[in-house]
Amino acid sequence: MPEGDTVWRSARNLDRALAGQVLTRCDLRVPSVATVDLTGQTVHGVVSRGKHLLMRIGEQTIHSHLKMEGSWHLYPPQGRWRRPAHSARAVLGTATATAVGFSLGKLEVFPTAQEEEHVGHLGPDLLGPDWDAGEALTRLRAHPGRAVGQALLDQRNLAGIGNIYRCEVCFLTGVHPLTAVADVADLARLVDRAHRLLQLNRESAVAIVTTGNTRRGEENWVYGRTGRPCRRCGTPIVRAEAGNTELDVREYWFCPRCQPVPEHPGDAVVPAAD
């Protein structure tokens, strides 16, 4: 699933291409909004809110979420698409560009005045102009017994963190992802590190770099490095799984020496070992 910085870049690129333009084409290929036609309306702007993308057109907002496989592409008006047409869920055209949303996990349209009803539940946006670290900490601390790794993925606490950042932030602060929020010695440092990492990576369209090394395979500390030596201590990196429910169990990586497994883990669903 794309992280918040990926959605931020998509919003910026779409805004640069479409803002101030009048739609000459509006083709929404999802049954619930298939009859919506915003042709002739002006695109006022495109912004991100965590992992959500909001396109403000006329008095309406097109709200999309990329989920696991979605992406927005920009093409010249008659440009050839790089993905199959059957996977297109939204096609928006102006005199100078065509924006195509492929495999979008969510697509809906509502009056712009109602945006907060749809995305107001999200926590402070790590890449937003109104980022509020204090509010993020308040939301995280409201559930002291929850595993911090799960709390970081909960977009109601702070918006924009995905699995890569979850793993990397926990490693950089020496915290095991199953540590209860109340047992994290310096939660403010963890939140600050998350904010700085997303800020540093938001301009990079190649890969998420947390080590400072942009060479392929050297970008991250623990994410995806099962069995490989920890870059700090040499201990083999471990892969495990956890989730909020049995339906959303996800893998994560950690160094068992730099991030000791807590004696009393926080609340999370942990699958039984094979």
C-alpha positions in Angstrom: 0.0 0.0 0.0 1.4 3.4 -0.9 2.7 5.5 1.9 1.6 9.1 2.6 4.6 10.6 0.7 3.5 8.8 -2.5 0.0 10.2 -2.2 1.4 13.7 -1.5 3.5 13.6 -4.7 0.5 12.4 -6.7 -1.6 15.2 -5.4 1.1 17.8 -6.1 1.6 16.5 -9.7 -2.1 16.4 -10.4 -2.5 19.9 -8.9 0.2 21.3 -11.1 -1.3 19.7 -14.2 -5.0 20.4 -13.6 -5.5 23.3 -11.2 -7.2 26.2 -13.0 -8.2 24.1 -15.9 -11.7 23.3 -17.1 -12.6 19.6 -17.5 -13.3 18.5 -21.0 -13.8 14.9 -20.0 -15.1 13.2 -16.9 -15.5 9.4 -17.0 -15.9 7.8 -13.6 -16.0 4.0 -14.0 -17.3 2.9 -10.6 -21.1 2.1 -10.5 -21.9 4.3 -7.5 -20.6 7.5 -9.3 -20.8 6.4 -13.0 -23.5 9.0 -13.7 -21.5 11.9 -12.2 -20.3 14.3 -15.0 -18.2 17.3 -14.0 -17.4 18.3 -17.6 -17.3 22.0 -17.9 -16.4 22.5 -14.2 -13.1 24.2 -13.1 -10.5 22.2 -11.2 -9.8 24.4 -8.1 -7.0 22.2 -6.7 -5.8 18.7 -5.7 -4.6 18.0 -2.2 -3.7 14.9 -0.1 -4.8 14.1 3.4 -2.7 11.3 4.7 -3.3 8.5 2.2 -6.4 10.1 0.8 -6.5 12.3 -2.4 -9.0 15.1 -2.8 -9.7 16.7 -6.2 -11.8 19.8 -5.8 -13.8 20.5 -9.0 -16.6 23.0 -9.2 -18.5 22.5 -6.0 -17.7 18.8 -5.8 -14.8 16.7 -4.5 -13.6 13.5 -6.1 -12.2 11.5 -3.2 -9.9 8.5 -4.0 -7.8 6.1 -2.0 -5.1 4.0 -3.7 -5.3 1.0 -1.3 -2.9 -1.7 -2.4 -2.5 -1.3 -6.2 -4.0 2.1 -7.1 -2.2 5.0 -8.8 -2.9 8.2 -10.7 -1.1 8.8 -14.1 -0.8 12.0 -16.1 -0.7 11.9 -19.9 -0.9 14.4 -22.8 -4.5 14.6 -24.2 -3.9 11.9 -26.7 -1.1 10.1 -24.9 -0.9 6.3 -24.8 -1.7 4.8 -21.4 0.9 2.7 -19.6 -1.6 0.5 -17.9 -4.6 -1.5 -19.3 -7.8 0.5 -20.0 -9.9 -2.1 -18.1 -8.1 -1.1 -14.9 -9.0 2.6 -15.2 -11.5 3.8 -12.6 -11.4 7.5 -13.4 -10.5 9.5 -16.5 -10.4 13.3 -16.2 -9.3 15.4 -19.2 -8.5 19.1 -19.8 -7.2 20.8 -22.9 -3.6 20.1 -21.8 -3.6 16.9 -19.8 -5.4 13.6 -19.0 -5.4 12.2 -15.5 -6.2 8.5 -15.2 -6.8 6.7 -11.9 -5.9 3.0 -12.2 -7.1 0.3 -9.8 -8.3 2.8 -7.2 -9.3 1.1 -4.0 -11.9 3.8 -3.3 -13.7 6.4 -5.5 -16.5 8.7 -4.4 -17.9 12.1 -5.1 -19.5 14.5 -2.6 -20.0 18.3 -2.1 -16.7 19.9 -1.2 -18.5 21.5 1.8 -18.8 18.0 3.2 -15.2 16.9 3.1 -14.8 16.8 6.8 -17.6 14.3 7.1 -15.6 11.9 4.9 -12.0 12.5 6.1 -12.3 14.4 9.3 -11.7 11.2 11.3 -8.1 11.2 10.2 -5.4 12.3 12.6 -2.8 15.0 12.0 -1.3 14.7 8.5 2.5 14.2 8.7 2.9 16.1 5.4 0.1 18.6 5.9 0.5 22.3 6.5 -1.4 21.9 9.8 0.8 19.0 11.2 0.3 18.9 15.0 2.7 16.6 16.9 1.0 17.3 20.2 -2.3 16.2 18.8 -0.8 13.0 17.4 0.8 12.2 20.8 -2.6 12.8 22.5 -4.3 10.4 20.2 -1.6 7.7 20.5 -1.6 7.9 24.3 -5.4 7.6 24.4 -4.9 3.8 24.0 -1.9 3.0 26.2 -2.2 -0.7 26.0 -2.1 -0.9 22.2 0.9 -2.2 20.4 2.8 0.9 19.1 3.3 -0.7 15.7 -0.5 -1.0 15.2 -1.1 2.4 16.7 1.2 4.0 14.1 -0.7 2.3 11.2 -4.0 3.6 12.5 -4.7 6.7 10.4 -6.9 8.1 13.1 -3.8 8.8 15.2 -1.6 10.3 12.6 -2.1 10.1 8.9 0.4 9.0 6.3 2.4 6.1 7.9 2.4 2.8 6.0 4.3 -0.4 6.7 7.7 0.7 5.6 7.8 3.7 7.8 6.2 1.8 10.7 9.1 -0.7 10.6 11.8 1.8 10.0 10.7 4.3 12.7 10.4 1.6 15.3 14.0 0.4 14.5 15.4 3.9 14.6 14.0 4.5 18.0 14.9 1.1 19.3 11.3 0.1 19.9 9.8 -3.3 19.1 6.5 -2.9 17.2 4.6 -4.9 19.7 5.7 -2.7 22.6 2.6 -1.1 24.3 2.3 2.6 23.7 2.5 3.3 27.5 5.9 1.4 27.6 7.6 3.5 24.8 10.2 5.5 26.7 10.2 8.5 24.3 7.0 8.5 22.2 7.6 12.1 21.2 10.9 11.2 19.6 9.3 8.4 17.7 6.6 10.7 16.3 9.2 13.3 15.5 11.3 10.7 13.6 8.2 9.7 11.6 7.6 13.3 10.6 11.1 13.9 9.6 11.4 10.7 7.5 8.3 11.5 5.5 9.4 15.1 5.0 12.8 14.0 3.7 11.3 11.4 1.3 8.4 13.3 -0.1 10.4 14.7 -3.0 11.8 11.2 -3.9 9.9 9.3 -6.6 12.3 6.4 -6.6 12.4 4.7 -3.2 11.8 5.4 0.5 15.3 6.0 1.9 15.7 5.8 5.7 19.5 4.9 5.9 20.7 7.8 3.9 22.1 5.4 1.3 20.3 5.5 -2.1 22.0 2.5 -3.5 19.5 -0.3 -4.5 19.1 -2.7 -1.6 20.7 -0.3 0.9 17.8 2.1 1.4 16.3 0.7 4.5 17.4 -0.6 7.9 15.0 -3.6 8.5 12.1 -3.5 6.1 12.1 -6.6 3.8 15.5 -7.7 5.0 14.6 -11.1 6.5 17.6 -13.0 7.7 20.1 -10.4 6.6 22.5 -8.9 9.2 21.3 -5.8 11.1 23.2 -2.8 9.8 24.0 -1.8 13.4 24.8 -5.0 15.3 24.9 -7.8 12.7 22.0 -9.8 14.2 19.8 -11.4 11.6 16.7 -9.4 10.9 13.4 -11.2 11.8 10.1 -11.1 10.0 6.9 -11.5 12.0 3.2 -10.7 11.6 0.6 -8.8 13.6 -2.7 -7.0 13.0 -5.5 -5.2 14.6 -7.9 -8.0 13.7 -7.4 -11.4 12.0 -8.4 -9.8 8.7 -5.7 -7.2 8.6 -2.6 -9.1 9.8 0.5 -7.7 8.1 4.2 -8.6 8.2 6.8 -6.5 9.9 10.6 -6.6 10.4 12.8 -5.9 13.4 16.2 -6.6 14.9 15.8 -8.8 18.0 18.9 -7.3 19.6 18.3 -3.6 18.8 14.6 -4.0 19.4 14.0 -6.6 22.2 10.7 -8.4 22.2 8.6 -6.9 25.1 7.9 -9.2 28.0 4.3 -7.9 28.0 3.3 -7.0 24.4 0.7 -4.5 23.7 -2.7 -5.4 22.2 -2.4 -6.9 18.7 -3.5 -10.0 16.9 -0.4 -12.2 16.5 -0.8 -15.3 14.3 0.4 -18.6 15.8 3.8 -19.8 14.5 3.7 -22.6 11.8 
